Amino acid sequence: MNMSRTRRERLVVIGGDAAGMSAASQARRLKGPDELEIVAFERGHFTSYSACGIPYWVGGDVTDRDRLIARPPEEHRARDIDLRLRTEVTELDLDGQRVRAREADTGEESWTSYDRLVIATGARPIRPDMPGADAAGVHGVQTLDDGQALLDTLEGTRGRRAVVVGAGYIGVEMAEALINRGYEVTVVNRGSEPMSTLDPDMGRLVHEAMEGLGITMVNDAEVTKILTDEDRRVRAVVTQDREFPADVVVLGIGVRPETALAKAAGLPLGPHGGLLTDRSMRVRGRENIWAGGDCVEVLDLVSGQDRHIPLGTHANKHGQVIGTNIGGGYATFPGVVGTAVSKVCDLEIARTGLREKDAHRVGLRFESVTIEATSRAGYYPNASPMTVKMLAEHRTGRLLGVQIVGREGAGKRVDIAAVALTAGMTAEQMTTLDLGYAPPFSPVWDPVLVAARKAAAKVRSTLSRG
């Protein structure tokens, strides 16, 4: 009788948040410890947490940091995942199939071999290359460790002046969080309006809401340096022509894929610096290496081009796909349509698909419409205004993108458009969607369908003109 046993494979995961630990957990569900050893490296103190929730923790809406943690390290270890916190992978040896890691507390370095490798290194906040950018009191916010460091600064700072550099999702959300903590907040934004993920006409609505909260918006301004005092603590932010006093600075400029390791190892990167994978999330050209989360670029189903869209929803799906494939199953990640939602106080902000400049960049001709509607039947109490902007392809009428700004009930309406985009529907086809209706929830014609009717009519009119 043959008593030989199949050699146990080793999976190494770099990164202990959404994509990495989802991949590890799914692989473990499909393969037990006798078949697959799993070693995961995380350079921070936490695993499997909601980075999207950090602004609400900083602002006090979420009172306990641990509520942002979906699965603590102990839970992963109980499932036979060798999770090593405060340990940073510093080098990839692809030919030798091993990684070098350094323990933060001891400085000790060691090599770990792998049969299969998952790269889930996430993204890093953009820190501008300017004097004072590394001063005490200047914070990027991407991880729970970053959030804790910012809270420590807020609690230890006597002054109450905050400057947020950048007005994307993180910048806008952090500005509101700082207002909630009693700070005087100025947002310095190099764009013409906040929320560059929207077209400027829709961003203007966000601008007005921010000013209504007491936030000072400074648009079309480029930060040139950060001034410090004798202790190297931040004291002001300087633009081309103004100086803004600051006791704390939050960088909300955006993030870049954390792919220095991958680049040094010669793995393929896209135009935005993210790792390139196939639909199974396997790194292109590498049979035993996968990547997912904020460190990868993914296919935009509307434009047909690769994009970097750092969102936890995608990261978790990437991890599930990777873990399934490593565990012996089969799964793919087809791509995204670029759906995102946020808020400023009670103003909900949502978008999916392409903006006008996105469509121009990829050479698409389009029709654009904007409508004003209400969240409920106009006669029903507390009906609130909503603005919907829709882009449809010239002549074909194919839906290209939707942006929504409004009060309660506005944001999640973008999901209707996200499904329509994924299905490749036209504006005309959207007008026949059988959506739920009752006066407390919607007018007879939902605002998204009103926009679709107007877009379809505009497309028809261009066809009739030839």
C-alpha angles and dihedrals in degrees: 000000000000107000096177118124129214111255113255112245124223124225116197118198122195109203129034104215133085104319098032099048094038087056092047093047095047092047089051091051089056099038126037127221091265090062104032132029113202123202118181126189122203121175094201134063098255142058137199097010136148109254087180089065096057096093090053091050091049090047093049100247087114107044101187122056092208091064086073091059113092096185124011121216092259091062092053092047091050087061092056097261111142097222115186114194125197088025119123125200106227103176141024120212101193096176092052093038094230140114130218116223133186125207109227096213098048103021088228115152129203141164123242121193124219141193092196127022132201119195111202101153095146125206135300128223113257107251110193119235098242139114112286097014090124095046123129110269095035111113139184114198117214108114137038087254088057091049092050091049090052092049090050089054093047092050093047099045121093096197122079102209118114130180121197114201110210133020106226123116095295094042094050094044093047091048090057091045091054092048088053089054091055099258127144100239132203121181116204111200128178092203127083091249136008121268101041087193084077129061111263094253089059092040088059089067089055090048091056092049092051092051088049088060091054096258115143109227119204110185131185089030128131119204109229102178146348117234122219137194127235090282092055091250120141116262105163146003117227128206129182093285110005143055123215118198112231138182091182133018125201119197110220097163094119137258139277127212111270096232105135091117092049093047093050089052092051098248116156117269129190131227091277094050096256126130116265118229139172122244091277087058090247112145108254112263094010119100098193104034125086131180134193146159128040093343095068138071118229137198117270104219093204101049097026091229133114116261138181108233111166106202132141092227091063093041093056091048091049090053093050091051093047094047092048092052094045090047092058100265130105128247138149138199107220099192142265141271095213103253119175137158134192141154145224108206102307095341111107119209123194139165140171134178124006133347120216093264091048090055092047091049094056093043099252121150113215149171119233129203134177125197137184118220142147131257093233138017106305093240094050116098118265096013105166132202122260133188119209124187120191133187121201127181116260113258097353096058091216110163110251105172149339132207124190130188121177148102131282113351096017104099103056091049085080087076089073089060093043091058091046091051092049090051092048093238125171124232088250092055091049092060090068096053112130100229125175116266136192127134095252091057109032147349115261087266109044112229092245090054091047088056090046091052091051092046092048091050091051091050090050091050092054090050092051090053089053 
